[in-house]
Amino acid sequence: MKTLVIAEHDNSRLAGVTRHAVTAAAQLGGEVELLVAGDGCGAVAGEAAKVAGVSRVIQVEAAFYRDQLAENLAALVVSLVQLKLYGNVLVGSSAWGRNVTPRIAALLDVAQVSDVVKISRRGSYQRPIYAGNVLVGVESDDPVQVLTVRPTAFDSAGEGGPAPIESAAAGADLGLSQVLRREISRSERPELGAAKIVVSGGRGLGSGDNYQQVLTPLADRLGAALGASRAAVDAGYVPNDYQVGQTGKIVAPGLYVAVGISGAIQHLAGMKDSKVIVAINKDEEAPIFQVADYGLVADLFTAVPELMAELSK
């Protein structure tokens, strides 16, 4: 039974989350095809064709797919499912993916399974509940399985192919939504969701100025992305896109450094799958130490400069 993976992209590059979704799709068995819908997205289709495990790329071009609006894209996916008889539809569990898939499931009159972290077989999955503290088994016998898969639970698909690229007709522009403005923050740092090293700060830093003065040099030295707890974001220390946690970004880097973060359940849900976790907090009872591989009970304003001095040797 064929699986359709919906590619997330910006019309120039394929988002890393899609490669993880392809790996998950392969575990369902059968052919894996990748949908690239956009405007001037030929480069993305070419990149998608080289993803290992992809048997075919479906490229759809139209001006109204430029911004990947959920309503138009959902209608396109449903028409392809009905035309090509896909048995499964997968999307990476990003903010964009979580916006698209409920509409697809509703139009197909099936139940969506969200945040899948393990695929036992088609129709049998595991997903986290209670902020990641419990894994629940989900059984589905819907004719079309609509899934979002958590990227941190599946490896990124490597290079393969190239798979053939097939052009398909665009659907209708439903005109239900439009992008009025897009604000893009650009940084030389690695993208938070895909970074191999993440340095995160919490409310213990005390202010946005302290966040920048203490953590930015450490992140620069380590070549790390910067993150934050919800408490730090709510306090205005950093923008919302820094937030790691259940209501922010889910990360699983090789190294996660938590500075001044107590370790609320919703934050742990977003980073506890990291390979190595280092925590610095002056409260020895802080919950973050329960998941940390290395913990340092110390004043962060003393410990981080001392760590920087050691790294500079």
C-alpha positions, 0 to 999 in steps of 0.5 A, a space after each residue: 500500500 502506497 504512502 504519500 509524504 507531504 514535503 515541507 519547504 520554502 520553495 527553495 529547500 526541503 525542510 529537514 523534518 520531511 526526511 524524518 517523515 520519509 524514514 517513518 513512512 518506510 516502516 509502513 511498507 510499500 512505496 513512499 511517494 513525496 508531494 512537493 507543492 509550491 511555486 517555482 519549487 523545482 529545486 525542492 523537487 530535485 532535492 526530494 528526488 535524492 532522498 533515500 527511500 522515495 520511489 517517486 516525487 509528485 510536483 505540483 506548481 501554482 502561485 497559490 501554493 507558494 505559501 503552503 496554505 493549509 486549505 488549498 494543500 489539504 484539498 490537493 492531497 485529498 484529490 491525490 489520495 482518491 486518484 492514486 489510491 494512497 493508503 497512508 498520508 504522513 507529515 512531520 509534526 511541525 507547526 505547519 504539519 499540525 495545521 495541514 493534517 487535521 483538514 486532510 483527515 476531516 475531508 477524508 472522514 478519518 481519524 488523525 493520529 498525532 505525534 507518532 513516535 513508533 510504528 509497529 505496523 500499519 494501523 498500530 502506533 505509539 504516541 506520547 500523552 501527559 507531556 511525554 510521561 506516558 506512551 499510549 498504543 493507538 490502533 486504527 482501521 481507517 482506510 486511509 491512515 493520516 499521521 503526523 510523526 515526531 521527527 526526533 523519534 525517527 532518523 533522518 533519511 539519507 541520500 539515494 535515488 534519484 527518483 523520477 519526478 512526475 508533474 501533477 495538475 494543481 487543484 483549485 484556489 479555494 481563496 479561504 486564507 492568505 498571507 498578509 505579512 511574513 516576518 523572518 528572523 535570520 541567524 548564522 546559528 543552526 536552526 533550533 529544531 535541527 541543531 546538534 547542540 542546543 544551549 537553553 536558558 530559563 527564568 533563572 537568568 533574570 533578564 533578557 540582557 543576562 540571557 544574551 551576556 551569559 548564553 550567547 558567548 557559550 553558544 558561539 563557542 559550542 556552535 550551538 543553537 539557542 533555546 529557552 524555557 517557556 518561563 523565559 519566553 513569557 518573561 520576554 527574555 527572548 522571542 517565542 521561536 526560542 521556546 523548547 517544550 510541549 508548546 514550543 519546539 521538540 528537540 533531540 540534539 546530541 548535547 543539550 545544555 540547560 542553564 537556569 531551567 528548573 525543568 517543568 514537565 512541559 519543558 522536559 517533554 521537548 528535550 528529554 530525548 536529547 542524547 546528553 543533557 547537562 544542567 546548571 542550576 543552583 537548586 539541587 531539587 530542580 526536576 531538570 536533574 532527574 533527566 540530566 546526564 551531568 548536573 552542576 549545582 551552582 550559581 550560573 553566573 559563576 559556573 558559565 564564565 568558568 566553563 567558558 574559561 575552560 573551553 577557551 584553553 
